[in-house]
Amino acid sequence: PPVVMARVKTHLELKRMRDYLKNQNVLLEAEVQRRTQEVVSVQEVTILAMASLAETRDNDTGNHIRRTQFYVKALAEKLRHNPRFSDFLDDDKTIDLLFKSAPLHDIGKVGIPDHILLKPGRFTEEEFEIMKTHCKLGRDAIISAEQRLGLDLPFLSFAKEIAYSHQEKWDGTGYPEELSGDDIPISGRLMAVADVYDALICRRVYKEGMPHEKAVGIICEGSGTHFDPDIVEAFKEIAEEFIQIAKRYEDTAHDLQAKAKQTSA
């Protein structure tokens, strides 16, 4: 019967996706291991090289990794004297490590199939479940690289946190662990605001960027549900700085053309 055939087809497709992800994860771990070795001598260059993997697969990323890197730093510097965050953001070294590791937040997207990663429209339920695995893929690849190399680098600890927790929500409705409140690592909470703001304001092949004021309004509406309320307050106070960062690393016409070609390929 057609219903049975449709179900069989769906299961076969899901198996194909799972097998693809498994193979991609092996390749991703090998690539992270190779690049992490370089960190010993040239940390900053290595991080940007690793982050470029996601950018190469998904031109929609554009300057996203650079903008979010500076957004996170700006938020951390604003919050360093807040009693809730002062113990964590107690020195320039911690903020510097956050800044260096932030570009790796979407490294797991290297393991997402092109037909999902590059899809311009809404995901199906099955596709979204696959997309959600990018958090675990990124974290696990970094862990694997650490174990194989026998390295314990502070910035990779932050990189793992950010890669795994930046899609969590303050009220516990995020993924992959449905963490809530202070159970979400501070690094992930900072990236959550930075990531969503940038997704709202930047242009895509299939949409115009949202005005800054409207994006700020959406972030504020998410205070206490999607985002840590104190981080939202800090964001509001330095919103002008976010504008300047967005302008400094704005996607060029060439970037947008590259996105259009990749999406239509």
Residue, then its C-alpha position, 0 to 999 in steps of 0.5 A: p500500500p502507498v502508506v507503507m511504501a511512504r513509511v519505508k521510504t522515510h525510514l530509508e532516508l533517515k538511515r541514509m542521513r544517519d549513516y552520512l552523519k556518522n561518516q561526516n563525524v569521523l571526517l570532522e574529528a580528523e580535521v579538528q584533530r589536525r587543526t588543533q595540533e597547530v594551536v600549540s604554537v598559533q592559537e588564534v590562526t588555528i581557531l579561525a581556520m577551524a571556524s572557516l570549515a563551517e563557513t566553507r560548507d555554509n556561505d550563509t555564515g559569511n562574516h557571522i563568526r567574526r561578528t558573533q565573536f566580537y558581540v560575545k566579547a562586548l557582552a562579557e566586558k559589560l558583565r564582568h562587574n555584575p555580581r552574577f558574572s564577576d567570579f567567572l569573568d574575573d580577568d582579561k584572560t577569561i574574556d580573551l579565551l571566550f573571544k578566541s573560542a567563540p568562532l567554533h560555536d557552529i563547527g558541528k555544521v560541517g557534519i550536516p548534509d548539504h541538502i539540509l544545511l543549504k536549504p533556504g526554506r523551513f526545515t521538515e521535522e526530520e530535517f530539523e532533528i538532523m540540524k539540531t545534532h550540530c551542537k553535539l557534533g561540534r562538541d564531540a569532535i573537539i573532545s575527540a581531538e583533545q583525547r587523541l592529542g593528549l591536550d588540555l587547552p583552556f580555550l577548548s573547554f570554552a569551545k566545547e561549552i559554546a558549541y554544545s550549549h548555544q542553542e539552549k534557552w533560559d526557560g529550558t525549551g532549547y536543545p540539546e539538553e533542555l537546560s534552564g537558567d544557571d545550568i546553562p554555561i555562561s559562555g553558551r548564554l552569551m553566544a545565544v544572544a549574539d547568535v540570534y541578534d546576528a541571525l536577525i539583522c544580517r541579510r540572507v539570500y532569501k530575506e532582507g536583514m531586520p532593522h536593528e531596533k526591531a531585532v533589539g525588541i525581539i531580544c528583549e521579548g525573549s528575556g527570561t524565556h529564551f535569554d538570561p535577563d541580565i545578559v539582555e540588560a547588558f545587551k540593551e546598554i551596549a546596543e550601539e556597540f553591536i551596531q558598530i560591530a555589525k557595520r565593521y564586519e558587514d557581508t559584502a556584495h561578493d559574499l551575498q553573490a557567493k551565497a546565492k550561487q551556493t544555494s542554487a547549486 
